[in-house]
Amino acid sequence: MLQILEHQRVDIALQIVAVQVEAYQEEARLIGFSDIPQLTESKEDIMKSKEVFIGEMIEGKLAGVLSFEKENERLTICRLVVRPRDFRKGIGSRLLTHVLQRYSECECIVSTAEKNTPAIKLYEAHRFSIIKRTAAADNLVLVTMKRD
């Protein structure tokens, strides 16, 4: 079940941190880069974030999270994470579809690691294409994608 997450609540912030740590640890292994900033985010960082957080619960537990910021007619997806044990269940796609439908009038942008093939394929399936590549660190290239 998709729902807006009250990320200012300690219990919700802790659940978000737990999901994203699992997901970003998996991404770090996949892309060969361990300094992903969200791996060091605390519950306090989540609680004070200005992002809007949406989650999907499975059997009462948070399984996936998407957060975004909206400024005028631009929507920036800040994070899209799914617990590794819930990969390939369509959670990321459902979260993304929900936000894209709700904000269909907005230009939508997202960034991810160039080596994160599963994420790139997900975004491409939702009509995103790469518009920019940026060398962010040694052995890390980020791609910015925009929805067509």
C-alpha positions as CSV (number, residue, x, y, z in Angstrom):
1,M,0.0,0.0,0.0
2,L,1.4,3.4,-1.0
3,Q,1.3,6.2,1.4
4,I,2.7,9.6,2.3
5,L,5.3,9.1,5.0
6,E,5.3,11.4,8.0
7,H,9.1,11.5,8.0
8,Q,9.2,14.0,10.9
9,R,8.2,11.2,13.2
10,V,11.1,9.3,14.8
11,D,9.7,5.9,14.1
12,I,9.1,6.6,10.4
13,A,12.5,8.3,10.0
14,L,14.1,5.2,11.5
15,Q,12.3,3.0,9.1
16,I,13.3,5.2,6.1
17,V,17.0,5.1,7.3
18,A,16.8,1.3,7.6
19,V,15.4,0.8,4.1
20,Q,17.8,3.2,2.4
21,V,20.9,1.8,4.2
22,E,20.1,-1.7,2.9
23,A,19.4,-0.4,-0.6
24,Y,22.4,1.9,-0.8
25,Q,24.7,-0.8,0.5
26,E,23.5,-3.0,-2.4
27,E,24.0,-0.1,-4.8
28,A,27.5,0.6,-3.4
29,R,28.5,-3.0,-4.2
30,L,26.9,-2.8,-7.6
31,I,28.6,0.4,-8.7
32,G,31.9,-0.1,-6.8
33,F,31.6,3.2,-4.9
34,S,31.0,3.1,-1.1
35,D,30.7,6.9,-0.3
36,I,27.1,7.3,-1.2
37,P,25.9,10.2,1.0
38,Q,22.6,8.6,2.0
39,L,24.5,5.8,3.7
40,T,25.5,8.3,6.4
41,E,22.1,10.0,6.8
42,S,20.7,9.9,10.3
43,K,17.1,9.9,11.5
44,E,17.6,13.5,12.3
45,D,18.6,14.2,8.7
46,I,15.5,12.5,7.4
47,M,13.3,14.3,10.0
48,K,14.5,17.8,9.0
49,S,14.4,17.1,5.2
50,K,12.2,19.3,3.0
51,E,11.6,16.4,0.7
52,V,8.2,14.7,0.3
53,F,8.5,11.0,1.2
54,I,6.2,8.3,-0.2
55,G,6.5,4.7,0.8
56,E,5.1,1.2,0.2
57,M,4.3,-1.1,3.1
58,I,4.4,-4.8,2.8
59,E,3.0,-6.8,5.8
60,G,3.2,-3.7,8.0
61,K,6.9,-3.0,7.1
62,L,8.3,-0.3,4.9
63,A,9.6,-1.9,1.7
64,G,10.3,1.0,-0.5
65,V,10.7,4.8,-0.4
66,L,10.6,7.6,-3.0
67,S,11.3,11.1,-2.1
68,F,11.1,14.2,-4.2
69,E,11.2,18.0,-4.2
70,K,8.9,20.2,-6.3
71,E,9.9,23.7,-7.3
72,N,7.5,25.5,-9.6
73,E,7.0,23.1,-12.6
74,R,10.1,20.9,-11.9
75,L,10.0,17.7,-9.9
76,T,13.3,16.3,-8.7
77,I,13.4,12.7,-7.5
78,C,15.9,12.7,-4.6
79,R,15.8,9.0,-3.8
80,L,14.1,5.8,-4.8
81,V,15.1,2.8,-2.7
82,V,13.7,-0.7,-2.1
83,R,14.8,-3.2,0.5
84,P,16.9,-5.8,-1.4
85,R,14.7,-8.7,-0.2
86,D,11.8,-6.9,-2.0
87,F,13.6,-6.3,-5.3
88,R,11.7,-7.4,-8.5
89,K,8.3,-7.0,-6.9
90,G,7.4,-3.8,-8.8
91,I,7.7,-1.5,-5.8
92,G,10.0,1.0,-7.3
93,S,7.9,1.1,-10.5
94,R,4.7,1.7,-8.5
95,L,6.2,4.5,-6.4
96,L,7.6,6.1,-9.6
97,T,4.3,5.7,-11.5
98,H,2.3,7.2,-8.6
99,V,4.5,10.4,-8.5
100,L,4.6,10.8,-12.3
101,Q,0.9,10.5,-12.6
102,R,0.2,12.9,-9.7
103,Y,2.6,15.5,-11.1
104,S,2.2,14.8,-14.8
105,E,2.4,18.5,-15.6
106,C,5.9,18.8,-14.2
107,E,9.3,18.3,-15.8
108,C,10.8,15.4,-13.9
109,I,14.6,15.0,-13.3
110,V,16.5,12.2,-11.5
111,S,20.2,11.4,-11.1
112,T,21.9,8.0,-10.5
113,A,25.2,6.3,-11.0
114,E,26.0,5.4,-14.6
115,K,26.9,1.9,-13.4
116,N,23.5,1.5,-11.7
117,T,22.0,-0.4,-14.6
118,P,18.8,-1.6,-12.8
119,A,17.9,2.0,-11.9
120,I,18.6,3.3,-15.4
121,K,16.5,0.6,-16.9
122,L,13.6,1.4,-14.5
123,Y,13.8,5.1,-15.4
124,E,14.0,4.3,-19.1
125,A,10.9,2.1,-18.8
126,H,9.1,5.3,-17.5
127,R,10.3,7.4,-20.5
128,F,13.4,9.0,-18.9
129,S,16.5,9.5,-21.0
130,I,20.0,10.5,-20.1
131,I,20.6,14.2,-20.7
132,K,24.0,14.6,-18.9
133,R,26.9,12.7,-17.5
134,T,29.0,14.1,-14.7
135,A,32.3,12.8,-13.2
136,A,31.5,13.1,-9.5
137,A,34.4,11.3,-7.9
138,D,37.1,8.8,-8.8
139,N,35.4,5.8,-10.4
140,L,31.9,7.5,-10.2
141,V,30.0,9.0,-13.1
142,L,26.5,10.3,-12.4
143,V,23.9,10.5,-15.1
144,T,21.0,13.0,-15.0
145,M,17.9,11.8,-16.6
146,K,14.8,13.7,-17.7
147,R,11.4,12.3,-18.5
148,D,10.4,12.8,-22.2
